[in-house]
Amino acid sequence: MTHFRVGVVGAGRVGAVMAAALRAAGHEIVAAAGESDASRRRIDALLPGTPVVKPSDAARASDLLLLTVPDDMLANVVTVLSASGAIHRDQLVVHTSGAHGLAVLAPAAAVGARTIALHPAMTFTGTELDLPRLRDAIFGVTAGDAERVVTEQLVADLGGRPMWVPEDKRTLYHAGLAHGANHLVTLVTQAMEMLAAAGGDNPADTLRPLLNAALDNALAHGDSALTGPIVRGDVETVRAHLVEITANAPETVASYLAMARATLDRVVTDGRLIPIRAAKMRQVLDAAEAATETATTAAPRRRSPWA
């Protein structure tokens, strides 16, 4: 097993935790760059004793450079470090962006560095609570054939499992994660707002068992896990939903309609809802969209009580 001298540029929630996991696996964290007070606190907490230096010094000191900066900063950081000579030949340069593949590391590859895209498909708190969660996490990885073995070693050292993503599918991979996780937060928050408006004093507790079961079933069974009025073709129930949502949570109408249409398309395609019933459902959705489009656009956004 190869042990690396690791430099970290961007000691945010992801960088500090991943560096701590690599240290626990036997790698040496030789330097970390983090400018904010929060980053320095994470270095102190998760990487005690690690020198806090400039990004160029972290790059020069390491034979594995871990870049955990925000997506929009990554290209500029790689370009500057490569042009200055801080990134060097045969150095491993690894970024953790889900949206980017190897193309963003082209300046590093041009000076002879070995490049890897390695994205942990999980959310981070930036604390030691994340360390056990890394175990069995999936890492979306992209690397050349020459770097395949070392990529697999790094993922194993972090306790995870690799999902190999082709370079031209990195954006689609990231979109799938964002659609599934980020948009889920919006959906759940809207559902809690509706339950609160219906008189619920603890919407989270009301939803929790239902959502846990729905998520487990969806992950295990896909579309066959779908239940509810769309699948059953309960046109009048959906019509009543839209009347109440329009009156009490108008900012949620658009997302309800979008998800209802997507659900309808899927259950029609797999044959669970006959075309004549689906046509009636579409009429209800079309009428609601036509009736509320102007009002929804003009209505002020309500502040969530969980914001």
BELJODA-V626415 format. One record per helix or strand of 3 or more residues. SS is the DSSP state (H for helix, E for strand). FROM is the first residue (numbers start at 1). TO is the last residue. If there is no record, write none. Layout:
BEGIN
SS,FROM,TO  SS,FROM,TO
END
This chain:
BEGIN
E,5,9  H,13,24  E,28,33  H,37,46  H,55,60  E,64,67  H,71,83  E,92,95  H,103,110  E,114,120  H,129,134  E,138,143  H,145,157  E,161,164  H,167,197  H,203,225  H,229,232  H,235,248  H,250,269  H,275,298
END
